Each structure stands twice: as structure tokens, then as C-alpha cells.
């Protein structure tokens, strides 16, 4: 295959999110292909199957919710469990960036179903918006621990918005993510109970999103199959697993530790810095420690 054809295929199969509104104004929706995001998250964090699958669903859900925002407004989703998975975190920005991690300790009795791994706990949604001085936070109990049901339950209880949530992920025989994608469909104020029931009934007969992605469909083709009404597209943009961490940002935060702590780190060769969100490793050199120490000495004068 030529380089040009490879490039065209890469663009066609890139992760994208699409938002739309029904032509009658009664519903809005977001549809996403998130396979590459999920694969990179699993690879970067070196995750086994179930933690990878749950993180994939949370990254997918966060990206979909961020698509309804504007500019660099952010969505943070957190699932805090009581079983082998203690915490799953995902943060997405409307410009197409998402990152996240999962804190887990798998055991022989962790279970085999995806709902076994979180157990009882809380599901938290934080929105960082331009016109709000503080984040808008909503917290509900974990309903099922599969992320899809939990996110739908959050919309029902915290925002009182009838919402259908489909978050899908498939893994191969080696426990590696093959495909992932999702749909969030919400009723607008003009929708009545019958409209909502009809849409939910139609969605129940929809094919699995990962099956559509496996057939190398574009986000537009996937959307035409999933959405059971006429619509207008509002946004269509690429999304990536991306973290804005940097060595310089870590160094600036180290200034808060104080000069004695920095000297101790240098003496004991504690020079490795790891980003919790993307698992990228940075290493401090002697000149970095010396700069920190000199800056702290200067601030004391």
C-alpha cells in the first residue's frame, strides 16, 4: 500500500467524536470512536484486560461529555471502588484531549465479569466551565460498576436528564483492546415521555459499536447506523490520548517542597518523576537539582 493510501486510511480510522442535534430539536447526541485512545492508555499504563476495559469506557465517556462543552472547558470522571479496582480517573478537554489512569490491585478472587472489579463506591463528575469560579460537582453511588450504567445513573439523579449511554469495548484473546467507542443520547426539554420510550426501544436494537468499528466504518457511517432520527451535525473533530505534562512543570512543582527536601532528593539520587495520568517518566539531572536549590535560596533572600 502506498504512503498516500496509508495516510488516507489513517485519517479515516482516526479516533473522532461527533455531536449532533435532531432536526425536531428533541434530542442531542455524541458518538465517538475511541479505539486508539484506549489502546494507547492500555499500553502506556501496561494494564491487564479488565482495568484496561474499564479505563477505556471512562475515557470514552469523558470524551463524549467534553464534546458538549466549549473551548478548553473540562470534564473529569472518577469511579472510586471497594474491590480490586480502587479508582479510575479520566479527564477530557473539548479540544480533543483526554488522559486518565486506573489504580488497582488484582487478586485471584477479583472476578471474571466487568462489574466485579469496582464493587460498591462512588461515581463523581466534575465540570470546569468558563463562567463558573468553582467546578460543578455531582456525586452518585456506583449503580453497577460497568461505567455505562453508572454514567446514565449520574445523568438521571444528578442532572435529571433522560440519557442513554452506550460505552463499548472489545478485547482480543491476549487481553489487548481491539476496538472501543460510545454513544451518549440525551432528551432535550421538548421531548415527551413517548418520544423518550420510542428512542430507547430503537437503541436496544442497535448493533454493538465495536462491531461497526471493526468493519472500518467512519464516524459518520457509524452515526448514521446508530442514530434513529434525522439530525444535523454540530461538531466533528479528532480526539487523542494526550497529556500536557512536562519536565518543566514537574520542576516548578518541586519548588514547593523546600530546599532541604530537594537536597535530600539529590543526595539519595531520587531523580525519577512519573506522571500519574500518562505514566511518562522524567529524570532530573544534577543541573536541575542545582537550579532548584539556587532558585529556593534566591526566594529566601
N, C-alpha and C positions, 0 to 999 in steps of 0.2 A: 504494500500500500504506500502511495506517495506521501511525502511530508504534508502536502496540501490537503489530501484526503484525511490524513491523521488529525490535522488541525481542525478540520470541519467536524470530524466525529467527536473530538474532544470538546469543542464548543457545544455541540448538540447534546452531549451526555453530561455536561457540567451540572452541578447542583444549582437549582434555581428555585425561587419562590415566586408565586403568582397570587395576586389578590384580585378579587372581583366583587361586583355587586349585581344582584338580579335586576333585570330590566324593569320589574314591577316595584323595585325598591324594598322588598320584604326580607331579603336575606343578603348577607355578605359572607365571603369565604376566602380562605387562603389554602393553597395547595403547594406542596414542596416535594422536591426530590432531594434527599439528604444522604445519599449513599457515600459520597466521597468524604463528607464531613464525618460521618460515623466511622468509616474505615480509618481515617487519619487519627481520630480520637482513640480508637482501639489500639492502633499501632503506637502512637506517641506515649500512651499510658501503659502499654503492654498488658491489656485487660483480657481475662478469661471470658468465656461466652456470655454468661448471664449479666455480670456487671457491664459488659460492653453493650448488650442489648438494651438494658435499662437506661444507660447514659445516652445511647442513640435516640431513644424515644424522648428523653428530656431535652436534648439538643434540638431535635426536630420540633417539639412543642414550643420551645423558647423562640426559635427562628420564625415560626408561624405567628406567634403573638407579636413579635417585634415588627413584623411586616405591616401591622395595622398602625404603627406609630409613625413619627416623622423625624427627619434629620438623624441625630445621634442619640435620640431617646432610647432607653434601655429597658429590657425585661430580664429579671433574674428569677429562675425557678429553682426551688430546693425541695428535695424529698428526704426527710430525716426518719430513718427506720430503727427498729429494735432487734432485727435479726442479723444475718451475716453482712448485710449492707447497711452501714450506719448513715451515710449521707451521699446524695447525688446532687450535683450543682451544675447549672447551665446559665450562661449569661449571653444575651444576644442584643445586637445593635441593629437598628433599622437599615443601616447602610450595607448590611450583608455579612457581618462578622459574628461568629459565635464561638464560644470556648466553654470548657467545663471539665469536671473531674468526678471521680467516684471513690469514696472511702469504704473499704470492705475488708473482711477477714473471713474467707470461705472455710467451711468446716465440712466434715464428712456427712453431717446431717443437715446441710444447708437447704436441701430440697432439689427438686427437678423442674418444678413449674416456675414461671417467671414471677408469680405472685407470692412465692415462698420466701423471697430474699429480703424484702423490706419489713414485712410484718406490720405491727402497729406503729403509728408515728404521725408525723405532721407533714402537710404539703403547704409550702409557702410561696407566694407570688409577690414580687416587688417590682413596681414600675417607677422608673426615674424619668420624669417628664419636665419639659422646659418651663411650664407655667406653675410648677409646684416646688416650694422651697424644700420640702422633705419627700422622701419616697412614699408612694401609696402602697401599703402592705396589706395583703389578705392571707389569712391562715385558716386551713381546714384540716380535719383529720384525714389521714390516708384512707381512702374508701376501699381500694382493692390492692394497691401496690403494683399495678401494671402501668402506671403513669397516664395512660389514655383515660381510664375511668376516673382517676384522681383529678386530672385536669378538668374534665367535664363536670365533676362534682364541685370543684372550686368555682367554676362559672355559675353553676346553679345556686350555690349557697352564698358566695361572697359578692358576686356581681348581679345575681338574679337575671341572667341572660340565658335563655334556652340555647344550648350549644351542643353540637355533635362533634366529637373528637375521634379521629381515626389516626393512630400512630402505628406504623407497621415496620417491622424489621425482620430480615431473613438471614440465617447463618448457614454456612456450608458444613460439611461433615467434620471439618477441622476446627469448628467453633469460631470461624472468622466471618465477619459481616460481609454479606454479598450485596444486599440492597436495603435501602430504607427510604421511607417517605411518609407523608402525612397530610391530613386534611382537618381544618377547623371550619365549621359552618355555623353561623350564628343568625338567629332571628332578629330582625330589626323591629322597631316599635309598630310598624304597620302590619306585621304578621299576626294572624289569629291562631287559635288552638288547632283548627283543622289544617291550616297551612303547615304548621309545625309537624303534626302527625303524618301528613302526606309525605313530607320531605324525609322524615325519619324512616318511614316504610320503604321509600325508594333507596335510601342509603344502605339499608340492610341487604339489598340485593346487589350492591356494588362489588366488583371484583377486588381482590386484595391489591393494594397499591404496589407492593413489591413484585407482583406478577406483571403488572403493566411496565414497571421499570425494567424488569428482566427482558422484556420484548423490545428494549431500546427505544421506547417512546419518548418524545419530548415532553416538557412540562405542559405545553399547550394541548398536545394529544391526550395526555393523562387527564387533564382538567375536563376536556370535552366528554370523556367517558364517565368521570366521577360525578360531575355536577348535573343534577336532574332538572335544570331550568335554563332559560335563556339569560345571558349575562353580558356585562361589559367588563373588560379587563381594566383594572386601575393601576397595577404595578406588575412588573416582571423583571426581576434582577437576579444576579448571581449571588450565591452565598458560599462562604468558606469557613473552615475551622481555622481561626486566626486569633492570635494573642498579641497584644501590644506591649508585652513585657520587653525589657532590655536590661543590659548590664548597668547602664547609667541610672535607670530607675531604681534598681536594687541598691546601688551605691548611695543614692540620695536618701533612701530609707534607713540605711545603716547609720547615718549621721545621728539618728535618734537614740542609738544605743549608748553613746557616751564614749569618751576616749579610752577608759580602762578596758571596756569590753572589746573595743577594736584592737587594742594592743594584745589582749589575751587571744583573740582570734588569730592574729598574725603569728604570735609565738607558738600556738598549737597547730598551726597550719590548717585552720578551719576556713578554707578558701572556696568551698563549693556552695553555690547558690542554686536552688531549684525552684522553678515556678510551679506552683501547685495547680495552676489552670491548664498548662500545656506540657508540663514535665520537661521543659527546656532547661539545660544545665549551663551555668555560667561559672567562670573561675576567676577569682581575684589574684592579681599578681602583687609583688612587693610594692610596686609603684602605686597601685590602687590603695593599699593599706597606708602608705606614706602620705598620699594625698588626703585621705580621710583624717588621719591624725593631725596633719597641718591645718586642715580646714577647721577641725574642732578646737585646736589651740588658738587659732585666729578668732574664733567666735567667743572664746573665754576672755579675750583681752578687750 
